């Protein structure tokens, strides 16, 4: 057998080999992506959460998630969209643009043992900022 025939026979054997694809690494990557997105979605919901003890209600109606949320905690600290320590003046200015986008709907989260006068002042400020409808958050 000469050297040219030897090379040809090797080439034929390579053509007959079957190529396999291992799915295990791809499954690992997909599972890691699923875990990442599950954790990321949980962290997004918790970043806007404030320590407010909401009052309970017997009848609940869901509101859309894209409306501005104003929170008043037990000490009377006002928060807008999770940003703490907003004054009434700053609340009115920042809320004006947000109420136009939401059609005048604003969500209010007030602690059940908080200062009632402070909550009423916040409600008045929401109205001045263009809030036409108020959604009171409950458990």
Secondary structure in CASP SS format (residue, H / E / C, confidence):
PFRMAT SS
TARGET T0000
AUTHOR 0000-0000-0000
METHOD secondary structure of the structure
MODEL  1
X C 1.00
X C 1.00
X H 1.00
X H 1.00
X H 1.00
X H 1.00
X H 1.00
X H 1.00
X H 1.00
X H 1.00
X H 1.00
X H 1.00
X H 1.00
X H 1.00
X H 1.00
X H 1.00
X C 1.00
X C 1.00
X C 1.00
X C 1.00
X C 1.00
X C 1.00
X C 1.00
X H 1.00
X H 1.00
X H 1.00
X H 1.00
X H 1.00
X H 1.00
X H 1.00
X H 1.00
X H 1.00
X H 1.00
X H 1.00
X H 1.00
X H 1.00
X H 1.00
X H 1.00
X H 1.00
X H 1.00
X H 1.00
X H 1.00
X H 1.00
X H 1.00
X H 1.00
X H 1.00
X H 1.00
X C 1.00
X C 1.00
X C 1.00
X C 1.00
X C 1.00
X C 1.00
X C 1.00
X C 1.00
X C 1.00
X C 1.00
X C 1.00
X C 1.00
X C 1.00
X C 1.00
X C 1.00
X C 1.00
X C 1.00
X C 1.00
X C 1.00
X C 1.00
X E 1.00
X E 1.00
X E 1.00
X E 1.00
X E 1.00
X C 1.00
X C 1.00
X C 1.00
X C 1.00
X C 1.00
X E 1.00
X E 1.00
X E 1.00
X C 1.00
X C 1.00
X E 1.00
X C 1.00
X C 1.00
X C 1.00
X C 1.00
X H 1.00
X H 1.00
X H 1.00
X H 1.00
X H 1.00
X H 1.00
X H 1.00
X H 1.00
X H 1.00
X H 1.00
X H 1.00
X H 1.00
X H 1.00
X H 1.00
X H 1.00
X C 1.00
X C 1.00
X E 1.00
X E 1.00
X E 1.00
X E 1.00
X E 1.00
X E 1.00
X C 1.00
X C 1.00
X C 1.00
X C 1.00
X C 1.00
X H 1.00
X H 1.00
X H 1.00
X H 1.00
X H 1.00
X H 1.00
X H 1.00
X H 1.00
X H 1.00
X H 1.00
X H 1.00
X H 1.00
X H 1.00
X C 1.00
X C 1.00
X C 1.00
X C 1.00
X E 1.00
X E 1.00
X E 1.00
X E 1.00
X C 1.00
X C 1.00
X C 1.00
END
